[in-house]
Structures are given as C-alpha cells and as structure tokens.
C-alpha cells in the first residue's frame, strides 16, 4: 500500500490529515517557555494572541525520532513523504534522516516540495487522490515533481523584523529590509531555500497586484489553484481575494490561516499569495 506523508506546512492538523487520507508530522513553536505542536496543541489565533514585544516565538521541525515513530506504524508499505521546502525548514532533513534509520527505509521516498503552505497542501492532496485511484509510486512522484516546477509564492510581511530574526533572508535583503517602510514583496529564491525581495510597493494592494501580474504572465487560468494564506489579516486577505476574482474569474481560490510556525517567521499580519498548476 502507498502511504502519503507530509508536515504541517500543509496547514493540516494530524487529525485533519488522517481524515483526508495521509499522515502529518507537526512542526512546533515555543513561546512563553512552553512548546506547542501547531494545529494540534495551538491554533493560529491563539498563537497570535500570545505574541508581544516581550514574548517572541521560536520554531522547530519534527525530530527524526518523531518521524521515525510515524514511519514504523506502517511496516511493509511504500511511503512518499512530501516535505516542506528544504532550507526554509529542517523538516526535509529530519524526514530523510528518519528514513535512513527505519527498517525498510528503502521503501520510503522523501521529496523536497521546494514550497510550503498552499501549494504544498495541493501537492499532498493530489498525491493522495492519485494513490486512492490506484496510481503507482513512480507515477505519483513523477506528477508531483512536475507540479513542483509550476509553483510560485509571494509573501507580503507587515513587520520585516520577524523575517530578519528568522534568518530565512539572503544577506543583502536582510540589510535592505531594515530600511523598508512600505510594503515589501518577497519571493523564494530559485532553489526555494531562502526569501528574497521581489519589489517594494506603496501599500499592500499594490504589492498584491504585482504578485497577480506575475501569475498572469505565468498563464494562470482555470487549470491552476490560487491560495491566500494570512496571519490574522482578514482585511488584506479579502482585498487579495477580490483582486484575484477580477483577474482570474475561473481559477479556484482558497483562503487559509497561516500556521504558527510560519507566523513565527513571517510575523502577525503577513499574507502569502501562491499559485500552482493543477
């Protein structure tokens, strides 16, 4: 049997993932000297309410031991673990290390999604659909790799300091970001391991328009999926939704709350705009 694994970058809790037909290893956040597994022991709204100037959070990926325990629940099965972008998290490394420790590890493939959140969610959902329809592991991996190449993500932070402290920025961008007082538009580097500056706009809507114009140039249409994920910013998410509705009237759009781990690095109020071919 083919089993699909992932992590909570998919914005699924472990329980929701089980209902959807796959297994999630949750990432964790630590704040006020207490550690929580995201979407399992703490939800995004609760997490945002705990953040203040004196209580800045940190995050951690699942340990290899945690992932190994999950692998060992399915001896003899073929496992495809679609992990959050390597470099933005150590989740891929933990999943790969656990596969090397597992008896029967030759039946485990760990795939670097090179993305996160909305597109990551779609990759996993599509892999589950394929497995349930009887597709083989090679076919699922091939299709997932093809879809990975179509993914594009933008982030519009409201507080650049969270990204700078998290160390996910290229050095030049980290320096420039300290002076930004408008709406910086961030995107992943080509290898997916860091965030870099795609532009600086006057306000959120102008930044969202710049991201949407990139999606138009990519040919986004009814055969794609668009995602708007946000950290307690429903007003901005609504603006982006109306913009996408006007420019991409046939394209499915999903709005989701960002995970506590992503909020740790993007900061409260940030919004991610993402596209992937379906």
N, C-alpha and C positions, 0 to 999 in steps of 0.2 A: 504493500500500500504506500502511496505517496503522501507525505505529510508536509504541509507548508508552515514554516516558522517565520517569525518576524520579531520586531521590538515595538515599543510603544510610541516610536516616531510615527507610526501609522495612525495615531490618535484613537486607537482601540485600547480598552482595558483588557486584562486577561479574560474576564468573564464574557465580554462582548465578542472577543476573538473566538472563544470556544463556540459560541452560538453561531458565528459566521463560518466556522469550519477550519480554523487554524490556531496556532499557538503563539502567544506573545510573551516575551521576556521583558518585564517593565524596567525602565530606567528609574533612577531615584534622584530625589532632591533633598538637600539638608538646609533647614532654616530654623533659627532659634534653638540650635543644638539638638534638633530632632530630625531624623531621616524618614522620608516617606517614599513609598513606591507610587509613581504617578498613575493617575486614573484608577488606582486600586485603593490606596490609603489617603489620597488627597486629590481634589478636583481643581481645575484651573481657577475658579472663582475664589475658593478658599485660599489657594496659594497666593493669589494677588493681594488678598486682604492682609496677609502676614508680612508682606514686603514693606519695609520702610528704610529710612536712611541708616538706622542702626542694626537692621537685620537683612543683610544682603545674602541671597541664597547661593549655594553651590550645587553641582550635579555630579552624578556618576553613572556609568554604564553598568549593566548586569555583569557580575563577575563570571569568569569561566566556569567556576563551580556551580553557580546558579543555572547557567545554560546547560551544563553537563547533566544536571538533575532532570531537566526537561527532555533532553535527548534520550536519556536512559529509560524514560517512560514508554518508548516505542521501539524496543529491540526488533531488529529484522526489517523495519520499514525503511523506505527511501525518504530522506529528509532534504528539503530545499529551504534554506534559511536566507530570506531576502532582508539584508541588514541595512540600517541607516548609513548614509554616506560616510565612508572611511575618511578620517581627517577632521570632520566636524564632530565626531564622537569616536570613542574607542570600542563601540559596540561591535563593529565588524571584527576587530581583533579578538575580542572576547569570544565571539561565536566561533571563529576559526580555531582558537586555542582549545575550546571545549571539544570541537570535532576531533582534534588530534589526540585528545585524552580519552575519547569514547571508544569502547569496544564496538567494532562495527563502523568505525568512523569513515571507512571507505564508501559507505552509503550515504554520507552527509555532504552536501554541497553548500558552501556559504558564498552568497553572491553579494557583491558591493553594489547597492542600488544607485550610488552616486547622487542620491536625492534624499528627501525627507518629507514628512507631513503629507500633504495632499497627493502628490504623485507617488510617494512611497505606498500610501494607502491603496491607490489604484493598482499598482503593480501586484500587491499581495492579493487583493480581491480578484484580479484577473487570473492569477496563478491558481487560486482556489477553484474558480469556475472551470478552468481547464482540467484540473485534477479530477474534479467531480464528473466531468464529461468523459473521462477516460483517457485523456492525453498522457503520454509518457513523460518521464523526467526530462529527456533530451529536448522534446518539443516545448515543454514549459520553459526550460532555461533559454532556449533559442528565442522564443517570443518575448520573454521578459527582457533579455538583453537588447532586442530591437526597440522595445518601448522605452528603455532607459535612455537611449540615444535621442529621443524626442522631447524629453523633459526639460522644462525651463522654469526657474524660480527667481522671484524678486522679493526683497524684504524692505519695508519702509519702517524704520525704527522711530520711536518718539524720543528716546534717550540713547544717544550714541554710546554713553559710558558703559552700558551693560555689555555691548559687543566688544568694546576695547578691553574691559576687565576679563572677559571670557577667553581672549586670545585667539579667536577664530578669524581675525582680520590679517590681511597682508600688512607688513610693517609700515609701508607708505600710507596706506589707507588709515591705519590706526593713528598716525600723526596728523593727517589732514582732517580726520573726523573730529579731532578736538576743537577745531575752529568752525565746524559746520553749525549754522544757526537756522538753516532752512529745513527742507525735507530731503535727506539723503536717500537715494535709491540704490540698494545693494543687490548684488547677484553673486552666484557662485563662480569661482574660478573654473576654467575648462576641465580641470581634473576633479572638481567637486569638493576639494578638501578645505577650501577657505572661502571667505566672503570678500568681495572687492567692490569698489564704488563704481556704479554704472552711471551716475549723474547726481546732480544736486538741483532740486526744483524749489519753487517758491512755497509750495504747500503740498499737502497730501494728495489732493486731486490731480495736480499737475504731475506728481510722481507716478500716480496710478495710470494716468494717460500715457506716460512714457512707456510703462510696462505693457499696456494694452497695445500700443503701436508695434512693439516688438512681437507680440503674439500675432498681430495681423500680418506682419512681414513673414512670420513662420508658416502662415497659411492656416491658422486655427479656424476650424469650421465645425459642423455638426458631428464630425468624426473624432473630435477631441473632448477632453474634460478640462474644466477650469475650476480652480479651488481658491477660496478666500478664507484664510485662517487668521485669527486675531487673538490678541491678549487683552481681553476686556475693552475692546474698542468697537462696539456695535455700530456707532455712528459712521466711522470710517469704512467699516465692512459694508454698510448699506450704500455708501457712496460708490464704492468699487462695484457692488452688485448692479447698481443702476447703470454704471458705465459699461460693464460687460454686457448687460441686457441690450443696450443700444447698439454696441459694436458687433456682438456675437449672438444675435437673437435665437439661433438654432443650437447653440452649444450648451450642454448641461453645466450648471454652475452649482457648486456645493460650498456652503459656509459652515465652518467648524471652529470650535475653540482650540487655540494652541495648547500644547502640553506644558505642564510646569517646567520641564527641563528646557524646552525651547524658550519659555518666558524668562528663565534664568539668564539666558544669553542674549535674547532679543529685547528684553525689558517689557514691562507693562505698557500697553498701548501700541505695541508694534503690530503690523499687519503683513502677512505674506500673500503674494499673488503668484499663482503657479498654473502651469499648463502641461498636459501630457496627451499624446495621441492615444486613442482608444482602439 
